[in-house]
Every structure is written in structure tokens, then in C-alpha cells.
């Protein structure tokens, strides 16, 4: 099984938190045998309220460093945190997938060309 880090915009928005939880649940149901999905947002939502931004990102990148792939969800390119995670994954040469349609659980491979 592969450990998949799911990056999704958060920004303290409760709707984003619910969307992330739903996405992780849906992915787990759709890919029950091949992947384990993890996102730092539901794990550390309370800590984000008191933690400075960069120490929080350091924790996210530590978690990402232990994963096999990065999957970028929703409007990830509008999120500073997701862009940092994307840059880290590129540098670490992790496989990257991105959500090709915000209404579906379809993720396409990122071409690093």
C-alpha cells in the first residue's frame, strides 16, 4: 500500500475542513486496497489556531517526506501551503497527481517536464 499525502486549501475555513474530510473519506472508499490517504488539516486543525505558519508548514513537510505520493486537490494552486507542499514534492521527486475536476475523484499524473 502507498501512503498518499492529500494537499487541499484550508486557510482556517470550516467549509474547507469539511471538504477535506469528505475527500479523504471518499478516496478511502474508492481506493480501498491500494492507498492510505492522509491530510494534515484534520490532524492538526486545533493546533493551526495557535501555531505560527512556518512551524506548522515544517510539520506538514515532515509528514509529506514520509509519504509515497502527493495528491493535490481542489484549487490547490491558490493556496500558499499547497504550493509549498508542491515545491517540496518536486524537489524530493515524489510522484504528484492533481485533481482534474473539482466535482470528481479523478486525479491525473503530474508531468514534471
C-alpha positions as CSV (number, residue, x, y, z in Angstrom):
1,X,0.0,0.0,0.0
2,X,1.1,3.5,-0.7
3,X,0.8,6.4,1.8
4,X,-0.7,9.4,-0.1
5,X,-0.5,12.9,1.2
6,X,-3.5,14.9,0.1
7,X,-3.0,18.7,-0.1
8,X,-6.1,20.8,-0.1
9,X,-6.5,24.5,0.7
10,X,-7.6,25.2,4.3
11,X,-6.9,28.8,5.5
12,X,-8.9,28.2,8.6
13,X,-12.2,27.9,6.7
14,X,-14.6,25.4,8.3
15,X,-16.0,24.6,4.8
16,X,-12.6,23.6,3.6
17,X,-12.1,21.4,6.6
18,X,-15.3,19.6,5.9
19,X,-14.4,19.3,2.2
20,X,-11.0,17.8,3.1
21,X,-12.6,15.2,5.5
22,X,-15.2,14.2,2.8
23,X,-12.5,13.9,0.2
24,X,-10.3,11.7,2.4
25,X,-13.3,9.5,3.2
26,X,-14.4,9.3,-0.5
27,X,-10.8,8.4,-1.6
28,X,-10.5,5.8,1.0
29,X,-13.8,4.2,-0.2
30,X,-12.9,4.5,-3.9
31,X,-9.3,3.1,-3.4
32,X,-9.7,0.7,-0.5
33,X,-6.8,-1.7,-1.3
34,X,-4.1,0.4,-2.9
35,X,-3.7,3.5,-0.8
36,X,-3.8,5.1,2.6
37,X,-4.8,8.8,2.4
38,X,-3.7,11.4,4.9
39,X,-4.1,15.1,5.3
40,X,-2.5,17.3,8.0
41,X,-5.6,19.5,8.2
42,X,-7.9,17.2,10.1
43,X,-5.0,16.0,12.2
44,X,-3.9,19.4,13.4
45,X,-6.9,21.7,12.9
46,X,-6.8,22.9,16.5
47,X,-3.1,23.4,16.6
48,X,-3.3,25.5,13.5
49,X,-5.2,28.1,15.5
50,X,-2.2,28.7,17.9
51,X,0.8,27.6,15.8
52,X,2.8,30.1,13.7
53,X,2.6,29.4,10.0
54,X,6.1,28.2,9.2
55,X,6.5,25.8,12.1
56,X,3.1,24.4,11.0
57,X,4.4,24.0,7.4
58,X,7.5,22.3,8.8
59,X,5.3,19.7,10.4
60,X,3.4,19.3,7.1
61,X,6.6,18.8,5.1
62,X,7.9,16.3,7.6
63,X,4.7,14.3,7.2
64,X,4.9,14.7,3.4
65,X,8.5,13.4,3.5
66,X,7.3,10.1,4.8
67,X,4.6,9.7,2.1
68,X,4.9,7.9,-1.3
69,X,3.0,10.4,-3.3
70,X,1.4,13.9,-3.2
71,X,-2.2,14.4,-4.5
72,X,-3.2,18.0,-5.0
73,X,-6.9,18.7,-4.6
74,X,-9.4,21.4,-5.3
75,X,-7.9,24.8,-6.1
76,X,-4.5,23.9,-4.7
77,X,-2.7,26.4,-6.8
78,X,-4.5,29.2,-4.9
79,X,-3.1,28.1,-1.6
80,X,0.3,29.2,-0.3
81,X,0.6,26.0,1.8
82,X,-0.3,23.7,-1.1
83,X,2.2,25.5,-3.3
84,X,4.9,24.9,-0.7
85,X,4.0,21.2,-0.5
86,X,4.0,21.0,-4.3
87,X,7.5,22.6,-4.4
88,X,8.8,20.2,-1.8
89,X,7.4,17.2,-3.7
90,X,9.0,18.4,-6.9
91,X,12.4,18.8,-5.2
92,X,12.0,15.4,-3.5
93,X,11.0,13.8,-6.8
94,X,7.8,12.4,-5.3
95,X,5.1,11.3,-7.8
96,X,2.4,14.0,-8.0
97,X,-1.2,13.8,-9.0
98,X,-3.7,16.6,-9.3
99,X,-7.4,16.8,-9.2
100,X,-8.5,17.3,-12.7
101,X,-12.2,18.1,-11.9
102,X,-13.3,19.5,-8.6
103,X,-16.5,17.6,-8.7
104,X,-15.0,14.2,-9.2
105,X,-12.4,11.9,-7.6
106,X,-10.3,11.9,-10.6
107,X,-6.6,12.6,-10.2
108,X,-4.2,12.8,-13.1
109,X,-0.4,12.3,-13.0
110,X,1.7,15.4,-13.0
111,X,4.2,15.6,-15.8
112,X,7.5,17.0,-14.4
113,X,8.7,18.1,-17.8
